[in-house]
Amino acid sequence: MRNGIFHLVTGTAVALALSAAPASAQKKYDTGASDTEIKVGQTAPFSGPASAYATIAKAQAAYVKMVNDQGGVNGRKINLIQYDDAYSPPKTVEQVRKLVESDEVLLTFQLIGTPSNAAVQKYLNVKKVPQLFAATGASKFTDPKNYPWTMGFNPNYQTEGRIYAQYILKNYPNAKIGILYQNDDLGRDYLTGLKAGLGDKAAKMIVAETSYELTDPTIDSQIVQLKSAGADLVFDASTPKFAAQAIKKIADLGWKPVHILDINATSVGAVMKPAGLDNSKDVISVNYGKDPLDPTWKDDGGMKKYFAFMAKYYPEGDKDSSFNTYGYSTTQLLVEVLKRCGDELTRENVMKQATSLKNVQLDLSLPGIVGSTSPTDYRVNKQLQMMRFNGERWELFGPIIEDTAASG
């Protein structure tokens, strides 16, 4: 076809066309991008059992507004289209189809939740639409061989589970472990990682496992079950609502186990305060970002930028919430990828730029923690540091731990 067209024009016209080619080749767009706009789609649980995460999406929308007010990305405004999926996978499917087929977004960004992302992963990969920085750490979202258009942002749950196992073996080698987990990819991945990290000691150390469904009203009976099994260390792989319930029920029982909580449920405002700050004291988790409540970062340049952003663009939000720092950081990384795309705003180039990050330091990353990716390793965050809740805020301790295992 291309040769046929060239055969129809004169030599002079060919010369003119070729001389103009470099200029026209400078800009290349897929559906959802133009000289003035970049359409980005997102679903989030603005309602439903995981609505504590809604503030993440609100912070992300506020960050986009700030970027647009500053001129956008390479002169283009980001049009962030957000829909409520209530953390319901069927609703996610409906809304993501709308984003792709009706709104015609260039990419999806930070779809929130493991079950929600799982519901649309195959669809987005068939359509070759980036499922960029999915808000989940389940291993299936960092699997470039099978899902090249999907890239998770959160630390891989199996990696996190292995790190907890290392910590337990070193500090509580004789622990009797009771496990509470969400009965989906999130919970099962944590379970897999923890057991792999404990190795041949897992069978002896784990005295009870119990799961819950997202639709369960409470998890009181599960906590009682773990206590009755004689557990003295609870590994809690849950989401905010249920983590708060677990902390409170443990306190109500007068039980004093070591309590290890996954990174998804470490918000002071959404978990520790509802559970009771005193009840939450000594809960252990991990982090890779700066905590706004930690006075260590009082004069930190990145934290000052974050506080200024919150004051101007999201004043009704809780500036001390780890969910809002997460929203800030993820959107900062999205903007970095879009900047690197330059004038080639194609879906393929979005993935190319996202999978070739080298030592990216975000405003709110802990010192020494950087984001790096490759076409064979989609994990953005592979470094973590342990932290403990002191009754008011989280305190970091120990060295930065990097997972060097193969992706997944």
N, C-alpha and C positions, 0 to 999 in steps of 0.2 A: 504493500500500500504506500509506504513511504517512498520507495523507489519510483513507483508509478507517478506519484505527484511530481517528483523532481524531473521526470522525463517530460512532463507537460510544460515546464517553464523554460525560458531562455537562459543562456549562460549568464547574462547580466543579472537576471532576476535571482538566479542561484547564488551569485556572488553577494547580492544584497541580503538575501535571506540568511546566508551563512554569517555575514558580518553582524547581523542583528541577533543571531542565535545566542551568543553569550549573555546578552542583556535579558532576553526572555527566559533563559534557563536559570537565571538567578532566583526566580520565585517558582515554587512548585507546591501545589495544594491538593489535599484530599478533601473529601466531604467534611464540612465542619470548620474549615479554615478559609480565610480570605485576606485581602490587604488590610482589613480593618478589625477582624474578629477571629477568635479561637473559641469554638464551642466545646465545653467540657461538661460531662454528665455525671451525676452522682445520686445514689439512693442512700438514705440514712434513717435510723429509727427515731423519727420525731415523736412517735408515740409507741406504745407497746411495752413489752417486758424489758427491753434494753434501752429505754428512752433516756437513761442517764448519759448515753453517748451522743445525744442530739446536740449538745453544746460543742462537740468537735466540729460538726458540720457548720454550725453557726460561726465558729471562729474562722473556719476556712472561707466562708462567704465574706466575712469581714476582711480577711487578708487579701482576697481577690479585689475587693473594693479599694483597699489601700493601693494595691499595685495599679489598678486602673486609674486611680486619681493621680498617680505619679507618671502616667503616660502609657501604661500597659507594658506588654512584652514585645520588644522590637517594633513599637509603634502600633501594636494590635491590642485591643481590649479583650480580656477573658470574659466570656459569657458562661458563667457557672450555673447550670440548670440542675436544681435539686428537687427530688421527690421523696415523700415519706413512704417507706416500705414496712414500717412497724415491726421490723426484724422478722418478717414473715416471708419465707422463701418464695411462695407463689406470688406474693405481691411484688417481690424483687424482680421476678421474671417479667411480670406485666410492665413494670416501670422501666426496666432496662430496655425492653423491646421498644417502648415508646421513645426513649432517649435515642436509640440507634436508628429506628425506622421512621419516626415522625420528626423528632427534633434534629436528627442527623448530626450528632456530635462527632467530633474528631476522635475523642477517646472518653473512656470512663475513668474516674479518679476517686480513689478512696471509698469505694463501696464498703459500707461498714458491716462487719460481722462475718464469721466463718460460714454459717449455713446460707446466708444471703449470697456470698460470693460463690459458694459451691453450686448454687442453683443456676447461675448464669455463665459459669466458666466455659462450658463446652460451646454454648451459643456464641459467646464473644470470640472464641478462638476460631470457630467456623466462619464467622463474619470478618475475622482479622481486624477486630477493633481492640485497641489496647485496654486491658484491664489493669490500669496502672496504679501501683502502690496500694493495692487492696489492703483494707484495714483488718488484717488477720495474719497470724503467724503459722497457720496450718501448713504442713509441708507440701501439700498439693499445689500451693500457690507460689512455690519456688521450684518449679519443675519444667525447665525450658525445653527438655526433650519432648515431653508430651503436650505441654501448654505454652508454646513460645510467645503468646500474646498476653500472658498473665504474669504479673509481678507483684508479690506481696511487699509490704513495707515493714511490718512488725517483725521483731526477732522471731526466728523460727521456733515454734513451740517445742519441738523435739530437742533442739539445741538448748533451750531454756530448761527443759526437764533434765537434761544431762548435767547441766551446771548445778542445779539443785541437788542432784544425786552426789556430785563431787563434794558439795558443801556438807551434806548429811554424813557421808562416809568419813569425812575428816573430823567433824565436830560432834556427831552423834552416832558413832559406829554401832552402838547397841540399841538404837531406837526401835520402837515398835510403831510402825507407820500405818496410819489410817488415811485412806485416800478418798476424797470427795471430788467428783468430776462431773462436768456438764456432758450429757450423753449426745455428743456430736463430734465433728472432726476436731474441734478445739480441745475438748476434754480428753479424747482418745489419743491425740498426738502428745499431750503432756504425759499421759500414762506411759506411752511407748518410750518417750525420752527418759523418764525417771527410771523405768525398769531396765532400760539399756545401760544407763549410767550406774545403777546398782549392781548390774551383772549377776553373778551367781549368788549374791547375797540377797537379791530381791525376794525370793521365795520365803526366806527365813524372816526378813525384816518387815515385810508387808503383812499385817495381821487382818486387815479388812479393806474392802473396796466398796464404795457405794456411789451410785450416780443419781442425777435428777434430770427431769425434762424442763425445758424452758416454760412450759405451761403449768408446772407445779406451783401452787400458791406459796408453799413454804418448804424448807428442808430440815425442819426440826427433827423429824424421825430419823433422817440420815445421820445427823450429828449424834443423836442418842445411840444409834447403832455403832458408830465409831468408838464412842466412849465405852460402851459395853464390851467391845472387843478387846479393851485394854490398851488401846493406842496411846502413846505419849508424845507422838509427833503427828500433826495433821498436815497433809499435803493437799492444798485446796486449789483445784483448777476450775475456776468459775468466773462468772461475769458479775458486775457490780451489785446488782440487787441481791443475788444469792450469797455473795461474799459478805455483805453487811449482815445478812441473816445468820450466816455461820458464825461470825465473830460474836454477835450478840447472844446466840444460843449457847455457845461455848461458855461465855461469861455467866449466863443465867444458871448453867449447870454447876458453876463453881469449879469447872474443870480447868487445868492449867497446862495443856500440852504446848510443845513448840508448834507454832503455827506458821507454815510457809504458804504464801499466797502468790498466785501468778501475776504477772505485770499488768494484765488487762484490768485488774480490779484494785488498783492502788491509789485511786483518787481519794484525797482526804475529804473533799466535799461530798462525793457521791457514795463513799463506802465507810470511811473511818468515822465521820461525824454521825451519820445515821446509826451506825453500830454502837457509838459511844466512844469518845476519844480514849477514856481510861480502859475500856474493854479492848481497844485496838493496840494498846501498848505492847511492844516487843514482837509484833507480827513482822515477819521477814519476807523480803522479796528482792527484786533486782531492778536496775534502771540503766538507761543509756543517755538520759537527758537531765538537764539542770532542773531542780525543784525550786519554784518561786518562793516557797516558804523557808528555804535554807539560807541563812544569813551569809553563808560563804559567797553567794553570788550577788551580794548587795551592790557592789561597785562594778560588777561584770558588764562589759559593753553589750553583749548579746542580750542579757537580761534587761538592761535599760531600754533597749530597742523594743523588746517584747512588752514591757510595762507601758511604754509610750503608745504602742499599737493598741493595747487593750483600752487605755484611757480614751483614745480618740475614736476607735472603730468598733469596739465591742464593750462599751462602758457598763452595760447591764450584765456582762459575763463575770464569772468568778476568776479574777486574775491569778488566784492562788491554785487553781485547778490544773492538775496534770493533764486532763483532757484538753484544756485550752492550749497548753504549751504544745501538746501533740498536734492539735489542729494547725497551729502556727508553723511548726517544723515541717509537717508533711506538705503544706502549701508552699513553703519556701523551696522545698526540693522540687515540686512540680514546676514552679517558675524557673528554677535553674535548668531543668530539662528543656522547657519550652524555649528559653533563651538560646540554648545550645543548638536547637533545631534551626535557628536563623530564619531564612526565607524558604526553607524546605520543610513545610508543615504537612508532611505525609505521616500516615500511621506507621509505616515502616521506619521512618527516620525517628519518630518519637521513641520507638522501642530500641533503635540503634543507640540513641543518646542515653537512654535510661539504663542500658546494659553495658555502658562503657564509662561509668563513673569511677574516678580515682581519688581517694582520700578527701572526699567532700566533707567539710566542717561546717555544720549549720550553727546558727546563732546560739541555739540552746543545747547543742551536743556537749556531753561531759568532756573536759580536757583529755585529749589522747584518744577519744573515740571518733572515728571517721567512717564515712560510708563509701564502700567500693563495690563495684559489680563487674561482671564480665558476661559474655554470651553464654557461658556454661555455668555461671553461679549468679543467680538472680537475687540472692540474699543481700539486702541493703545494710542490715544491722546484724553483725556477727560478734559484737563486743558488748559485754555487760559488766556491771559492778554490783555487788551485794549491797543491800540497804536494810535498815531496821527502823520501825516506827517508834518514836520516843514518847508518844502520848500527845504530841503537838504537830510533829512533822517527821519526815523521813530523814535518816542520817546514813550517809554512805559509809561503808567500811570494806577493808580488804582491797586487793589489787583488781585492775581491769582483767576480766577473763575473756579470752577470744576463743571462739569455736573454729577449729581448723579442719573439722571433719568435712567430708564431701557434702555438697549441697543436698538438702532434703532431710 
